[in-house]
Amino acid sequence: MASSSANLWVLLGLGLAGILIMAKKLTRAVKEDFGAFIERLQLLPPPQPAPPKAPHPLTGLTFAVSDVFDIEGFVTGFGNPDWSRTHKPATLTSPVVAALVDGGATCTGKTVVDDMAFSLSGENKHYGHGAPTNPTSPARIPGGASSGAAVAVAANFVDFSLGIDTDGGVRVPAGYCGVLGFRPSYGAVSLSGVISVSGSLDTVGWFAKDPSVLRRVGHVLLQVPYTAQRNPRSVLISDDLFQLSKVPSSWVIQAVIKSIEKLYGRQVLRHENIGDYLALKIPSLKSFHTKQSNGEGKSSPIRLLANVLQTLKSHEFRQSHSEWINSAKPSINPVISAQMTTEVLGPIDTKIEKCQTIMSDLRAAINALLKDEGILVIPTTIDPPTKLGAKEIMSEDYLIQTSTLSSLASMSGCCQVAIPLGVYDKCPVSVSLLARHGGDRFLLDTLQTMYTSLQEQFDIASKSKSSTVVTQEASAEMAKEKGNQAFKDKQWQRAIGFYSEAIKLNSSNATYYNNRAAAYLELGSYNQAEEDCTRAIDLDKKNVKAFLRRGTAREMLGCYKEAMEDFRYVLVLEPNNKRAAQTLDRLKKFFV
């Protein structure tokens, strides 16, 4: 009996050990791969040319491609097993992939995309891991559509990777994973051998960690002639779009300004409100009506632009893939299902015609704004990456919110590069530079020049946060002391100016409001004095001077009942306060 029991424990122990070993192996497999690849392969470059010919431009580099690019002999899966099941292996390799291999790079595998490359989260229920692991923020989504390609670069599996960018499919995951992401001008790179999501919006995009690698890949794919490098003549910072960002915009803007001043001089800097510019230059945007989510009222121009983008994308996606979806009846992402059944307000032909008019107007507006040598600076994304499995990822509103900033380049066809700056609250921070349509080489050259400086300046800005606060507080105290001296000299208006300066630098100090109220009382400005005293009391509930001065202001305004309440409260705080007691006694004789 004892022997049987012992054998049972041995078997259980071995079983548990086996489970732990298998679990460890599976965990290691996921960690080693980060869930980025769906298929490993190898496309080798041709032999190097004999001297004196130059070596291939991408010699020694490795890359991966998103699972929307055809590679001869392999099925292009489009992020959906049912698509793979119903399609045959490609008979030709995409010209873009072939050009990179011919340029000396080695292709090492195919990477994960969102289901049918449609969403922007990077999550895909068809893969056991749900989404590739974001190496920078493992508990958060990597972003999509080209999630695997971004992760492959972020995790150092390859030197660069290819993705598809329709409404942010390269730029969003670049921002979320802390790598460089480039969307070229619309039509600048061939889409032959690439599965389409939306023909009017699709571009090939690429990721890298090294700006020189990003630029070398660009020179191969863009096939632009050599020109001397040009410096930006204007750098526009979009203040209103930075206000949308959840990252402290002052850090990013400060980094951009310091970098620009150092490299090109202050004279090239300008500030722009892109929302106002769009409203002025694109009248066709005003006539675009959408169903507002969450009971929203009138949308901002940039939010409307994202709605236009998603309307056009959904329409063209349906045109390309509804026949297959209806016949194959695949298991697809609910976001796609919702788009297939979405009702469009008004006749669809009219709606799409409006979308195309807006695209044309926007391209003209952006080209006019930036001209040949202008750069627009915006945040890459509004929000940091959402936590894995969040419900909002499955909503149409998430698509619109996430593509809001991406819509500028997607709809205008201009080029954009997402640049990692550093980390805030354990999430990557990214800024984007945009150039006019056709300004791809100029943008890549500008990135090469600015990249290191931007990161250095962001690091300085983020580290100096606390010292900046100290400096502002110290400056506020200096302004207060100047106000106190002006008050002693009976220069009441001058004192008010100094106290106002102190409040502007530090609006959470009750003393500054209290002192300004005293100066207002001397000038007979009783309403302003009462208001300042109320602000001081809000900040400090036991501020005796504020209650005394507000009581005086209220008495002079004829609000005797309220004045008496203030003096009574002073006596609660300071029972022996003679001024409050005498004033209260005097008021009682006349008004009680």
C-alpha positions as CSV (number, residue, x, y, z in Angstrom):
1,M,0.0,0.0,0.0
2,A,2.8,2.3,1.0
3,S,4.7,1.4,-2.2
4,S,1.7,2.3,-4.4
5,S,1.3,5.7,-2.6
6,A,5.0,6.4,-3.1
7,N,4.7,5.5,-6.8
8,L,1.7,7.9,-7.1
9,W,3.7,10.8,-5.7
10,V,6.6,10.1,-8.0
11,L,4.3,10.1,-11.0
12,L,2.6,13.3,-9.9
13,G,6.0,14.9,-9.3
14,L,7.2,13.9,-12.8
15,G,4.0,15.1,-14.3
16,L,4.3,18.5,-12.7
17,A,8.0,18.8,-13.6
18,G,7.1,18.0,-17.2
19,I,4.4,20.7,-17.3
20,L,6.8,23.2,-15.8
21,I,9.5,22.4,-18.4
22,M,7.0,22.6,-21.3
23,A,5.6,25.9,-19.9
24,K,9.2,27.2,-19.6
25,K,9.9,26.2,-23.2
26,L,6.8,27.8,-24.5
27,T,7.5,31.0,-22.6
28,R,11.0,31.0,-24.0
29,A,9.7,30.5,-27.5
30,V,7.4,33.5,-27.2
31,K,10.1,35.6,-25.7
32,E,12.7,34.7,-28.2
33,D,10.2,35.4,-31.1
34,F,8.2,38.2,-29.4
35,G,5.3,36.9,-31.5
36,A,6.6,39.0,-34.4
37,F,7.0,36.3,-37.1
38,I,4.5,34.0,-38.7
39,E,7.0,32.4,-41.0
40,R,10.8,32.2,-41.2
41,L,12.5,32.2,-44.6
42,Q,15.6,33.4,-46.3
43,L,16.0,35.4,-49.5
44,L,19.7,35.9,-50.1
45,P,21.1,38.9,-52.1
46,P,23.2,38.4,-55.3
47,P,27.0,38.3,-55.0
48,Q,28.8,41.5,-54.6
49,P,30.0,43.2,-57.8
50,A,33.7,43.0,-58.5
51,P,35.7,46.2,-58.0
52,P,35.9,49.0,-59.0
53,K,32.1,48.8,-58.9
54,A,30.5,50.0,-55.6
55,P,29.1,47.3,-53.3
56,H,25.4,46.9,-53.0
57,P,23.9,49.8,-50.9
58,L,22.2,47.5,-48.3
59,T,25.0,44.9,-47.9
60,G,25.0,43.2,-44.5
61,L,21.5,44.3,-43.5
62,T,18.6,42.0,-42.7
63,F,14.9,42.7,-43.0
64,A,11.5,41.2,-42.6
65,V,8.2,41.9,-44.5
66,S,4.6,42.2,-43.3
67,D,2.3,39.4,-44.4
68,V,0.8,41.5,-47.1
69,F,3.8,41.3,-49.5
70,D,4.0,38.5,-52.1
71,I,7.1,36.3,-52.0
72,E,7.3,33.6,-54.7
73,G,6.3,30.2,-53.4
74,F,4.7,31.5,-50.2
75,V,1.0,32.2,-49.5
76,T,0.4,35.8,-48.5
77,G,-1.7,35.4,-45.5
78,F,-3.2,38.9,-45.0
79,G,-3.4,38.3,-41.2
80,N,-6.2,35.8,-41.6
81,P,-6.0,31.9,-41.7
82,D,-9.1,31.7,-43.9
83,W,-7.4,34.0,-46.5
84,S,-4.4,31.7,-46.5
85,R,-6.6,28.6,-46.9
86,T,-8.4,30.1,-49.9
87,H,-5.4,31.5,-51.8
88,K,-2.5,29.9,-53.6
89,P,1.2,30.7,-53.1
90,A,2.5,33.8,-54.9
91,T,4.1,33.2,-58.3
92,L,6.1,36.4,-58.2
93,T,7.9,38.3,-55.5
94,S,6.8,41.9,-54.8
95,P,9.1,44.3,-56.7
96,V,9.7,46.2,-53.5
97,V,11.0,43.1,-51.7
98,A,13.0,42.1,-54.8
99,A,14.6,45.6,-55.0
100,L,15.8,45.3,-51.4
101,V,17.2,41.9,-51.9
102,D,18.9,43.0,-55.1
103,G,20.2,46.0,-53.1
104,G,22.2,43.6,-50.8
105,A,19.8,42.9,-47.9
106,T,18.7,39.5,-46.7
107,C,15.0,38.8,-46.0
108,T,14.6,36.6,-43.0
109,G,10.8,36.2,-42.6
110,K,7.2,37.3,-42.7
111,T,5.7,39.2,-39.8
112,V,2.2,39.5,-38.2
113,V,-0.3,42.1,-39.4
114,D,-3.8,42.9,-38.0
115,D,-6.6,40.8,-39.3
116,M,-6.7,41.8,-43.0
117,A,-4.4,44.7,-42.1
118,F,-7.5,46.7,-41.2
119,S,-7.1,47.8,-37.6
120,L,-4.5,49.9,-35.7
121,S,-4.1,47.9,-32.5
122,G,-1.8,45.1,-33.6
123,E,-4.0,42.5,-31.8
124,N,-5.0,39.5,-33.9
125,K,-7.2,36.8,-32.4
126,H,-6.0,34.3,-35.0
127,Y,-2.6,34.0,-33.3
128,G,-2.3,32.3,-30.0
129,H,-0.4,35.2,-28.4
130,G,-3.1,37.8,-29.5
131,A,-0.6,40.4,-30.5
132,P,3.2,40.6,-30.9
133,T,4.9,41.6,-27.6
134,N,5.8,45.3,-27.5
135,P,9.4,45.1,-26.4
136,T,9.2,48.7,-24.9
137,S,5.9,48.2,-23.1
138,P,5.1,44.5,-22.8
139,A,1.7,45.1,-21.1
140,R,0.5,47.3,-23.9
141,I,-0.4,46.8,-27.6
142,P,2.3,47.2,-30.3
143,G,0.0,49.1,-32.7
144,G,-1.0,48.0,-36.2
145,A,-1.5,47.2,-38.9
146,S,2.2,46.3,-39.3
147,S,2.6,45.2,-35.7
148,G,5.0,42.3,-36.3
149,A,7.3,44.4,-38.5
150,A,7.6,47.1,-35.8
151,V,8.3,44.5,-33.1
152,A,10.9,42.7,-35.2
153,V,12.9,46.0,-35.4
154,A,12.3,47.0,-31.8
155,A,13.5,43.6,-30.6
156,N,16.6,43.8,-32.8
157,F,15.7,40.7,-34.9
158,V,16.3,42.6,-38.1
159,D,17.9,45.9,-39.2
160,F,14.7,47.1,-40.9
161,S,11.3,45.9,-42.0
162,L,8.5,46.6,-44.4
163,G,4.9,47.3,-43.6
164,I,1.8,48.7,-45.1
165,D,0.5,52.2,-44.0
166,T,-3.1,53.1,-44.9
167,D,-4.3,55.2,-41.9
168,G,-1.2,54.9,-39.7
169,G,-0.2,51.2,-40.1
170,V,3.5,52.0,-39.9
171,R,3.5,55.3,-38.0
172,V,1.3,54.2,-35.1
173,P,3.3,51.0,-34.3
174,A,6.6,53.0,-34.7
175,G,5.3,55.4,-32.1
176,Y,4.1,52.7,-29.8
177,C,7.3,50.5,-30.0
178,G,9.8,53.4,-30.0
179,V,11.3,53.0,-33.4
180,L,11.6,55.0,-36.6
181,G,8.7,54.7,-39.1
182,F,8.6,56.2,-42.5
183,R,5.5,56.7,-44.7
184,P,6.6,57.9,-48.2
185,S,4.5,60.2,-50.4
186,Y,1.5,58.5,-51.9
187,G,2.5,56.7,-55.2
188,A,6.2,57.1,-54.6
189,V,6.8,53.4,-54.0
190,S,5.3,50.6,-56.1
191,L,2.4,48.7,-54.5
192,S,2.6,45.8,-57.0
193,G,2.5,42.5,-55.2
194,V,1.0,44.0,-52.1
195,I,-2.5,43.2,-50.9
196,S,-4.6,46.4,-50.9
197,V,-6.6,47.7,-48.0
198,S,-7.6,51.0,-49.5
199,G,-6.2,52.0,-52.9
200,S,-6.4,55.7,-52.4
201,L,-4.5,55.6,-49.1
202,D,-2.2,52.6,-49.1
203,T,1.6,53.1,-49.1
204,V,4.5,50.8,-48.4
205,G,6.3,52.0,-45.3
206,W,9.4,50.9,-43.4
207,F,10.8,50.7,-39.9
208,A,14.4,51.0,-38.5
209,K,16.2,52.0,-35.4
210,D,19.1,53.7,-37.2
211,P,18.2,56.8,-39.2
212,S,21.0,56.1,-41.7
213,V,19.5,52.6,-42.3
214,L,16.0,54.2,-42.8
215,R,17.6,56.6,-45.3
216,R,19.5,53.9,-47.2
217,V,16.3,51.9,-47.6
218,G,14.6,55.0,-48.8
219,H,17.2,55.7,-51.5
220,V,16.7,52.1,-52.8
221,L,12.9,52.2,-52.8
222,L,12.3,55.8,-53.8
223,Q,14.9,55.7,-56.7
224,V,15.3,59.5,-56.4
225,P,18.2,61.1,-58.1
226,Y,21.1,62.4,-56.0
227,T,20.8,66.1,-55.0
228,A,22.7,68.2,-52.6
229,Q,21.2,68.2,-49.0
230,R,19.0,71.1,-48.2
231,N,18.2,72.6,-44.8
232,P,14.6,73.5,-43.9
233,R,13.7,77.0,-44.6
234,S,10.7,76.8,-42.2
235,V,9.8,74.5,-39.3
236,L,6.2,74.8,-38.3
237,I,5.2,73.5,-34.8
238,S,1.5,72.6,-34.6
239,D,0.5,74.0,-31.2
240,D,-3.1,72.8,-31.3
241,L,-2.2,69.2,-32.2
242,F,0.4,69.0,-29.4
243,Q,-2.4,70.1,-27.0
244,L,-4.3,66.9,-28.0
245,S,-1.3,64.7,-26.8
246,K,-1.3,63.0,-23.4
247,V,2.4,63.5,-23.2
248,P,3.6,66.8,-21.6
249,S,3.8,68.8,-24.8
250,S,6.2,71.4,-23.2
251,W,8.9,68.7,-23.1
252,V,8.5,67.8,-26.8
253,I,8.1,71.3,-28.1
254,Q,11.1,72.5,-26.0
255,A,13.2,69.6,-27.5
256,V,12.1,70.6,-31.0
257,I,12.8,74.3,-30.5
258,K,16.2,73.8,-28.9
259,S,17.2,71.3,-31.6
260,I,16.0,73.6,-34.5
261,E,17.7,76.7,-32.9
262,K,21.0,74.7,-32.6
263,L,20.9,73.3,-36.1
264,Y,19.2,75.9,-38.3
265,G,18.7,79.0,-36.2
266,R,15.6,80.5,-34.6
267,Q,14.5,82.4,-37.7
268,V,13.1,79.2,-39.3
269,L,10.7,78.5,-36.5
270,R,7.0,79.2,-36.7
271,H,3.9,78.2,-34.8
272,E,0.7,77.1,-36.6
273,N,-2.8,76.2,-35.6
274,I,-3.5,73.3,-38.0
275,G,-7.2,73.1,-37.1
276,D,-7.7,76.7,-38.0
277,Y,-5.7,76.3,-41.2
278,L,-7.7,73.3,-42.3
279,A,-11.0,75.1,-41.6
280,L,-9.8,78.1,-43.7
281,K,-8.2,76.2,-46.6
282,I,-10.6,73.2,-47.0
283,P,-14.2,74.5,-47.2
284,S,-15.2,71.0,-48.5
285,L,-14.5,69.6,-45.0
286,K,-17.3,71.6,-43.5
287,S,-19.9,69.9,-45.6
288,F,-18.8,66.4,-44.5
289,H,-21.4,65.0,-42.1
290,T,-20.9,62.0,-39.9
291,K,-22.7,60.3,-37.1
292,Q,-21.2,61.6,-33.9
293,S,-20.2,59.1,-31.3
294,N,-20.8,59.5,-27.6
295,G,-23.2,62.3,-28.3
296,E,-20.5,64.7,-29.5
297,G,-21.4,67.9,-31.1
298,K,-19.5,69.7,-33.8
299,S,-16.2,68.0,-34.5
300,S,-12.9,69.8,-34.9
301,P,-11.5,69.9,-38.4
302,I,-8.7,67.4,-37.6
303,R,-11.3,65.0,-36.1
304,L,-13.5,65.5,-39.2
305,L,-10.6,64.6,-41.4
306,A,-10.1,61.3,-39.5
307,N,-13.8,60.6,-40.2
308,V,-13.3,61.2,-43.9
309,L,-10.3,59.0,-43.8
310,Q,-12.2,56.1,-42.2
311,T,-15.2,56.5,-44.6
312,L,-13.0,56.3,-47.6
313,K,-10.9,53.4,-46.2
314,S,-14.0,51.3,-45.4
315,H,-15.6,52.0,-48.8
316,E,-12.5,50.9,-50.7
317,F,-11.9,47.9,-48.4
318,R,-15.5,46.7,-49.1
319,Q,-15.0,47.2,-52.8
320,S,-11.8,45.1,-52.8
321,H,-12.8,42.3,-50.3
322,S,-16.6,42.1,-49.8
323,E,-16.9,39.4,-52.5
324,W,-14.4,37.2,-50.8
325,I,-15.8,37.8,-47.4
326,N,-19.4,36.9,-48.6
327,S,-18.2,33.7,-50.3
328,A,-15.6,32.4,-47.9
329,K,-17.5,33.5,-44.8
330,P,-14.2,33.9,-42.8
331,S,-13.8,34.4,-39.1
332,I,-12.8,38.1,-39.0
333,N,-12.2,40.8,-36.5
334,P,-15.5,42.4,-35.3
335,V,-14.2,45.8,-36.3
336,I,-14.1,44.6,-39.9
337,S,-17.6,43.0,-39.6
338,A,-18.9,46.3,-38.3
339,Q,-17.4,48.2,-41.3
340,M,-19.0,45.7,-43.7
341,T,-22.4,46.6,-42.4
342,T,-22.0,50.3,-41.6
343,E,-24.7,52.5,-43.0
344,V,-23.4,55.5,-44.8
345,L,-25.4,58.8,-44.4
346,G,-26.6,59.9,-47.8
347,P,-25.7,58.4,-51.3
348,I,-22.4,56.6,-51.2
349,D,-21.2,58.0,-54.5
350,T,-21.8,61.6,-53.3
351,K,-20.0,60.7,-50.0
352,I,-16.9,59.3,-51.7
353,E,-16.8,62.2,-54.2
354,K,-16.7,64.5,-51.2
355,C,-13.9,62.5,-49.7
356,Q,-11.9,62.7,-52.9
357,T,-12.4,66.5,-53.1
358,I,-11.2,66.9,-49.5
359,M,-8.1,64.8,-50.4
360,S,-7.3,67.0,-53.3
361,D,-7.9,70.2,-51.4
362,L,-5.8,69.0,-48.5
363,R,-2.8,68.1,-50.7
364,A,-2.9,71.6,-52.2
365,A,-3.2,73.1,-48.7
366,I,-0.3,71.1,-47.2
367,N,1.9,71.7,-50.2
368,A,1.2,75.5,-50.0
369,L,1.9,75.5,-46.3
370,L,5.2,73.6,-46.5
371,K,6.4,74.5,-50.0
372,D,9.7,72.8,-51.1
373,E,11.7,73.1,-47.9
374,G,9.2,73.3,-45.0
375,I,8.7,70.8,-42.2
376,L,5.6,70.4,-40.0
377,V,6.1,69.0,-36.5
378,I,3.2,67.1,-34.9
379,P,2.9,64.3,-32.2
380,T,2.9,60.8,-33.8
381,T,-0.1,59.7,-31.7
382,I,-2.6,61.3,-29.3
383,D,-2.6,58.5,-26.7
384,P,0.1,56.2,-25.4
385,P,-0.4,52.5,-26.4
386,T,-3.6,51.0,-24.8
387,K,-3.3,48.0,-22.5
388,L,-3.6,44.6,-24.1
389,G,-7.1,43.3,-24.3
390,A,-8.8,46.7,-23.7
391,K,-12.4,46.7,-25.0
392,E,-12.2,50.1,-26.7
393,I,-9.8,48.6,-29.3
394,M,-12.8,47.0,-30.9
395,S,-14.7,50.2,-31.5
396,E,-14.9,52.5,-34.5
397,D,-14.2,55.4,-32.2
398,Y,-10.8,53.9,-31.4
399,L,-10.0,53.8,-35.1
400,I,-10.9,57.4,-35.6
401,Q,-9.1,58.6,-32.4
402,T,-6.0,56.6,-33.2
403,S,-5.9,57.8,-36.9
404,T,-6.6,61.4,-36.1
405,L,-3.0,62.6,-36.4
406,S,-2.2,60.1,-39.1
407,S,-5.0,61.5,-41.2
408,L,-2.9,64.5,-42.3
409,A,-0.4,62.5,-44.3
410,S,-2.8,59.7,-45.3
411,M,-5.3,62.1,-46.8
412,S,-2.8,64.7,-48.3
413,G,-0.4,62.0,-49.6
414,C,2.6,63.9,-48.1
415,C,5.5,62.0,-46.5
416,Q,5.9,61.6,-42.7
417,V,8.5,60.1,-40.4
418,A,7.9,59.0,-36.8
419,I,10.8,59.6,-34.5
420,P,11.3,58.1,-31.0
421,L,12.4,60.7,-28.4
422,G,12.5,58.8,-25.2
423,V,10.1,57.5,-22.5
424,Y,7.3,59.1,-20.4
425,D,5.4,57.1,-17.8
426,K,7.0,53.9,-19.1
427,C,5.7,54.4,-22.6
428,P,7.7,55.6,-25.7
429,V,7.3,59.2,-26.8
430,S,7.4,59.9,-30.5
431,V,7.3,63.1,-32.6
432,S,6.6,63.3,-36.4
433,L,8.0,65.4,-39.1
434,L,6.0,66.0,-42.3
435,A,7.1,67.3,-45.7
436,R,5.1,68.1,-48.8
437,H,4.2,65.4,-51.4
438,G,7.3,64.5,-53.2
439,G,9.6,65.8,-50.5
440,D,10.8,62.3,-49.4
441,R,14.5,62.7,-49.9
442,F,14.5,66.1,-48.2
443,L,12.6,64.6,-45.2
444,L,15.0,61.7,-44.9
445,D,18.0,64.1,-45.0
446,T,16.4,66.3,-42.4
447,L,15.8,63.3,-40.1
448,Q,19.5,62.3,-40.5
449,T,20.6,65.7,-39.3
450,M,18.1,66.2,-36.5
451,Y,17.7,62.7,-35.0
452,T,20.4,62.7,-32.4
453,S,19.8,66.4,-31.4
454,L,16.1,65.8,-30.9
455,Q,16.7,62.8,-28.6
456,E,19.4,64.7,-26.6
457,Q,17.1,67.8,-26.2
458,F,14.2,65.7,-25.1
459,D,16.4,64.0,-22.5
460,I,17.4,67.4,-21.2
461,A,13.8,68.7,-21.2
462,S,12.4,65.7,-19.3
463,K,15.3,65.7,-16.7
464,S,14.9,69.5,-16.1
465,K,11.2,69.2,-15.3
466,S,11.8,69.6,-11.5
467,S,14.4,72.3,-11.9
468,T,11.9,74.2,-14.2
469,V,9.3,74.1,-11.5
470,V,11.8,75.3,-8.9
471,T,12.8,78.2,-11.2
472,Q,9.2,79.2,-11.8
473,E,8.5,79.2,-8.0
474,A,11.6,81.2,-7.4
475,S,10.7,83.7,-10.1
476,A,7.2,84.0,-8.6
477,E,8.6,84.8,-5.2
478,M,10.9,87.5,-6.7
479,A,7.8,89.1,-8.4
480,K,5.9,89.0,-5.1
481,E,8.8,90.8,-3.3
482,K,8.8,93.5,-6.0
483,G,5.1,93.8,-5.5
484,N,5.5,94.1,-1.7
485,Q,8.1,96.9,-2.2
486,A,5.8,98.7,-4.6
487,F,2.9,98.4,-2.1
488,K,5.1,99.9,0.6
489,D,5.8,102.8,-1.7
490,K,2.1,103.2,-2.3
491,Q,2.4,102.4,-6.0
492,W,-0.7,100.3,-6.0
493,Q,-1.1,99.7,-9.7
494,R,2.5,98.7,-10.0
495,A,2.1,96.3,-7.1
496,I,-0.9,94.7,-8.8
497,G,1.3,94.2,-11.9
498,F,4.0,92.4,-9.9
499,Y,1.5,90.2,-8.0
500,S,-0.2,89.3,-11.3
501,E,3.2,88.2,-12.7
502,A,3.7,86.0,-9.6
503,I,0.2,84.4,-10.1
504,K,1.0,83.7,-13.7
505,L,4.2,81.9,-12.7
506,N,2.5,80.0,-9.7
507,S,-1.3,80.1,-9.5
508,S,-1.4,77.8,-6.5
509,N,-0.1,80.3,-3.9
510,A,-2.8,82.0,-1.8
511,T,-0.5,84.8,-0.7
512,Y,-0.2,86.3,-4.2
513,Y,-4.0,86.6,-4.6
514,N,-4.3,88.0,-1.0
515,N,-1.6,90.6,-1.6
516,R,-3.1,91.7,-4.9
517,A,-6.5,92.0,-3.1
518,A,-4.9,94.4,-0.6
519,A,-3.7,96.6,-3.5
520,Y,-7.1,96.5,-5.2
521,L,-8.7,97.7,-1.9
522,E,-6.4,100.7,-1.8
523,L,-7.5,101.5,-5.4
524,G,-11.2,101.1,-4.5
525,S,-11.5,98.1,-6.9
526,Y,-13.7,96.1,-4.5
527,N,-15.1,93.6,-6.9
528,Q,-11.6,92.5,-7.9
529,A,-10.5,92.5,-4.3
530,E,-13.4,90.2,-3.3
531,E,-12.7,87.9,-6.2
532,D,-9.0,87.6,-5.3
533,C,-9.8,86.9,-1.7
534,T,-12.2,84.2,-2.7
535,R,-9.4,82.6,-4.8
536,A,-7.0,82.8,-1.8
537,I,-9.6,81.2,0.5
538,D,-10.2,78.4,-2.0
539,L,-6.4,77.7,-1.8
540,D,-6.1,78.2,2.0
541,K,-9.3,77.7,4.1
542,K,-7.7,79.2,7.2
543,N,-6.3,82.4,5.6
544,V,-7.3,85.1,8.2
545,K,-6.1,88.0,6.1
546,A,-8.2,86.8,3.1
547,F,-11.4,86.7,5.2
548,L,-10.6,90.1,6.7
549,R,-10.0,91.7,3.3
550,R,-13.0,90.0,1.7
551,G,-15.2,91.2,4.6
552,T,-13.9,94.7,4.0
553,A,-14.6,94.5,0.2
554,R,-18.1,93.1,0.8
555,E,-18.9,95.9,3.3
556,M,-17.8,98.5,0.8
557,L,-20.0,96.8,-1.9
558,G,-23.0,96.9,0.5
559,C,-23.1,93.1,1.0
560,Y,-23.3,93.5,4.8
561,K,-24.7,90.1,5.7
562,E,-21.9,88.3,3.7
563,A,-19.3,90.7,5.3
564,M,-20.5,89.9,8.8
565,E,-20.1,86.2,8.0
566,D,-16.5,86.7,7.0
567,F,-15.7,88.6,10.2
568,R,-17.4,86.0,12.3
569,Y,-15.3,83.3,10.7
570,V,-12.1,85.3,11.4
571,L,-13.1,85.2,15.1
572,V,-13.5,81.4,14.9
573,L,-10.0,81.2,13.5
574,E,-8.6,83.9,15.8
575,P,-10.9,84.7,18.8
576,N,-8.8,87.6,19.9
577,N,-8.7,89.4,16.5
578,K,-9.6,93.0,17.6
579,R,-10.2,94.3,14.0
580,A,-12.7,91.6,13.2
581,A,-14.5,92.0,16.6
582,Q,-14.7,95.8,16.3
583,T,-16.0,95.7,12.7
584,L,-18.5,93.0,13.5
585,D,-19.8,95.0,16.5
586,R,-20.2,98.2,14.4
587,L,-22.1,96.3,11.7
588,K,-24.4,94.6,14.2
589,K,-25.5,98.0,15.5
590,F,-26.8,99.0,12.1
591,F,-27.8,95.8,10.4
592,V,-29.0,93.3,13.0
